[in-house]
Amino acid sequence: MTASLAGSKIQVAVVGGSGYAGFETIRWLLRHPHVEISGLYGPPDELGPIDGFFPLLSKQLPMRQELFDIAKISRSAELVLLCVPHKVAMGYVPKLREAGLKVIDFSADYRLKDPAVYEKWYCPHTDVGRLAEAVYGLPEFYRDAIANAQLIANPGCYPTCSVLALGPLLKEGLIAADGIIVNAISGVSGAGRRPNQKYHFPDRNENFEPYAVGTHRHAPEIRQVLSAIAAKEVSLTFVPHLCPMDRGMLCSIYAQSVKESVTSEKLTDVLNDYYGNAAFVRVRTEVLPAVKYVVHTNFCDVAARMVNGRVIIFSALDNLVKGASGQAIQNMNIMYGWDETTGLI
Ligand SMILES: NC(=O)c1ccc[n+]([C@@H]2O[C@H](COP(=O)([O-])OP(=O)(O)OC[C@H]3O[C@@H](n4cnc5c(N)ncnc54)[C@H](OP(=O)(O)O)[C@@H]3O)[C@@H](O)[C@H]2O)c1
């Protein structure tokens, strides 16, 4: 359906509305002046009034989550925000695209360009033909391509936090493309809403631990994107940690300077030059990036310092916002030619 059939607003369907990323997406969509939520779709065990899943939505969205129905979605929406896990997403995308719908996919299914790399880290890819169509939805690097995209691969939260920190410095050749260490921490909502023992309160509270060291699925995504930005192979060690906070993400990143003359001021200048017009990246100097200064916003804060001959870069964002739903809304704004900040500030 076109926007004109439903008035002037774009009709947007959310699939996976009862997940954490789906919930955040609903909240941003409700505040957006140019869109309406046309429907919510979930799996058989997650149907019913959406405020039954998220009581905070009572009197804000009197809508039921229904079973995925391609005929209904294609009649009532023109854009679908797909907030479902990997593998599930690539089952839906072919149907949605064949029905002519624009899609922003939150999962990893269309982020990795090489199906062999995807298979190594996830599972065999079942929609290889569409990988080339997907545009990596990191506006600060791919804004022009996003504007013309029909299928967006919304980046992962760790990749967003890492790439926004490292991208400009690698692009300008200020840091070596090898030997980079990304030390990252995430709040527990990064693991999604479905409970398991590992995320049980007594196990998680007051506990701070590394996990998936050397095996985290976001490492190949970070490498792929940074290698494309640097125009050379980037190698890095990615060390994620789980922190007992609901949401938020902080990266402390260590890299080698390639020029002896590099100073903290020079690093900051390069970040400022690159992000001067970026609405959602704030280059910090005195106050370093911290989770409390970015949660519930679409901002990513970055800062760089030269310490004892080593470059240290910090970045912080909200995994559910700039790391997922906010970035998707930012991408939607660009796709529809609206101001990038619409509904987000
Ligand atoms: N959480 C984050 O910080 C974050 C950041 C960036 C990207 N993402 C990505 O965003 C997506 C959603 O993540 P999340 O954290 O919101 O996970 P989540 O809380 O587990 O939500 C996923 C939702 O999708 C539903 N779902 C599963 N299979 C489905 C199907 N066949 N049809 C419709 N809905 C289905 C799930 O229902 P069940 O629980 O019943 O399976 C759940 O409600 C994932 O691809 C994730 O990688 C998440």
The ligand as an SDF file (V2000), in Angstrom:
LIG
                    3D

 48 52  0  0  0  0  0  0  0  0999 V2000
   19.4630   -6.7120   21.6760 N   0  0  0  0  0  0  0  0  0  0  0  0
   20.3550   -5.9190   21.0780 C   0  0  0  0  0  0  0  0  0  0  0  0
   21.0530   -5.1320   21.7290 O   0  0  0  0  0  0  0  0  0  0  0  0
   20.5190   -5.9580   19.5760 C   0  0  0  0  0  0  0  0  0  0  0  0
   21.3990   -5.0630   18.9880 C   0  0  0  0  0  0  0  0  0  0  0  0
   21.5770   -5.0860   17.6070 C   0  0  0  0  0  0  0  0  0  0  0  0
   20.8900   -6.0110   16.8430 C   0  0  0  0  0  0  0  0  0  0  0  0
   20.0540   -6.8930   17.4410 N   0  0  0  0  0  0  0  0  0  0  0  0
   19.3640   -7.8610   16.5830 C   0  0  0  0  0  0  0  0  0  0  0  0
   17.9780   -7.5890   16.6010 O   0  0  0  0  0  0  0  0  0  0  0  0
   17.2580   -8.8210   16.4350 C   0  0  0  0  0  0  0  0  0  0  0  0
   16.3070   -8.9740   17.6160 C   0  0  0  0  0  0  0  0  0  0  0  0
   17.1140   -9.0050   18.7910 O   0  0  0  0  0  0  0  0  0  0  0  0
   16.5000   -8.8790   20.2400 P   0  0  0  0  0  0  0  0  0  0  0  0
   17.6060   -8.5790   21.1500 O   0  0  0  0  0  0  0  0  0  0  0  0
   15.3030   -8.0030   20.2090 O   0  0  0  0  0  0  0  0  0  0  0  0
   16.0640  -10.3890   20.4750 O   0  0  0  0  0  0  0  0  0  0  0  0
   14.7440  -10.9100   21.2420 P   0  0  0  0  0  0  0  0  0  0  0  0
   14.4730  -10.0490   22.4150 O   0  0  0  0  0  0  0  0  0  0  0  0
   14.9510  -12.3710   21.4320 O   0  0  0  0  0  0  0  0  0  0  0  0
   13.6080  -10.6470   20.1730 O   0  0  0  0  0  0  0  0  0  0  0  0
   13.4590  -11.3920   18.9880 C   0  0  0  0  0  0  0  0  0  0  0  0
   11.9830  -11.5410   18.7860 C   0  0  0  0  0  0  0  0  0  0  0  0
   11.7270  -12.1870   17.5340 O   0  0  0  0  0  0  0  0  0  0  0  0
   10.7780  -13.2130   17.7950 C   0  0  0  0  0  0  0  0  0  0  0  0
   10.7910  -14.2620   16.8000 N   0  0  0  0  0  0  0  0  0  0  0  0
   11.5010  -15.4190   16.8020 C   0  0  0  0  0  0  0  0  0  0  0  0
   11.1670  -16.1470   15.7370 N   0  0  0  0  0  0  0  0  0  0  0  0
   10.2150  -15.4620   15.0660 C   0  0  0  0  0  0  0  0  0  0  0  0
    9.4800  -15.7140   13.9070 C   0  0  0  0  0  0  0  0  0  0  0  0
    9.6520  -16.8360   13.1960 N   0  0  0  0  0  0  0  0  0  0  0  0
    8.5790  -14.7920   13.4880 N   0  0  0  0  0  0  0  0  0  0  0  0
    8.4030  -13.6520   14.1730 C   0  0  0  0  0  0  0  0  0  0  0  0
    9.0650  -13.3560   15.3010 N   0  0  0  0  0  0  0  0  0  0  0  0
    9.9750  -14.2600   15.7350 C   0  0  0  0  0  0  0  0  0  0  0  0
   11.1900  -13.7230   19.1500 C   0  0  0  0  0  0  0  0  0  0  0  0
   10.1980  -14.5440   19.7320 O   0  0  0  0  0  0  0  0  0  0  0  0
   10.6740  -15.7770   20.6670 P   0  0  0  0  0  0  0  0  0  0  0  0
   11.2910  -15.1690   21.8840 O   0  0  0  0  0  0  0  0  0  0  0  0
    9.4000  -16.4960   20.9370 O   0  0  0  0  0  0  0  0  0  0  0  0
   11.6410  -16.5880   19.8730 O   0  0  0  0  0  0  0  0  0  0  0  0
   11.3730  -12.4200   19.8840 C   0  0  0  0  0  0  0  0  0  0  0  0
   10.1570  -11.8660   20.3160 O   0  0  0  0  0  0  0  0  0  0  0  0
   18.3000   -9.9390   16.3820 C   0  0  0  0  0  0  0  0  0  0  0  0
   18.5780  -10.2710   15.0520 O   0  0  0  0  0  0  0  0  0  0  0  0
   19.4980   -9.3050   17.0410 C   0  0  0  0  0  0  0  0  0  0  0  0
   20.7270   -9.8540   16.6220 O   0  0  0  0  0  0  0  0  0  0  0  0
   19.8260   -6.8830   18.7860 C   0  0  0  0  0  0  0  0  0  0  0  0
  1  2  1  0
  2  3  2  0
  2  4  1  0
  4  5  1  0
  4 48  2  0
  5  6  2  0
  6  7  1  0
  7  8  2  0
  8  9  1  0
  8 48  1  0
  9 10  1  0
  9 46  1  0
 10 11  1  0
 11 12  1  0
 11 44  1  0
 12 13  1  0
 13 14  1  0
 14 15  2  0
 14 16  1  0
 14 17  1  0
 17 18  1  0
 18 19  2  0
 18 20  1  0
 18 21  1  0
 21 22  1  0
 22 23  1  0
 23 24  1  0
 23 42  1  0
 24 25  1  0
 25 26  1  0
 25 36  1  0
 26 27  1  0
 26 35  1  0
 27 28  2  0
 28 29  1  0
 29 30  1  0
 29 35  2  0
 30 31  1  0
 30 32  2  0
 32 33  1  0
 33 34  2  0
 34 35  1  0
 36 37  1  0
 36 42  1  0
 37 38  1  0
 38 39  2  0
 38 40  1  0
 38 41  1  0
 42 43  1  0
 44 45  1  0
 44 46  1  0
 46 47  1  0
M  CHG  2   8   1  16  -1
M  END
$$$$
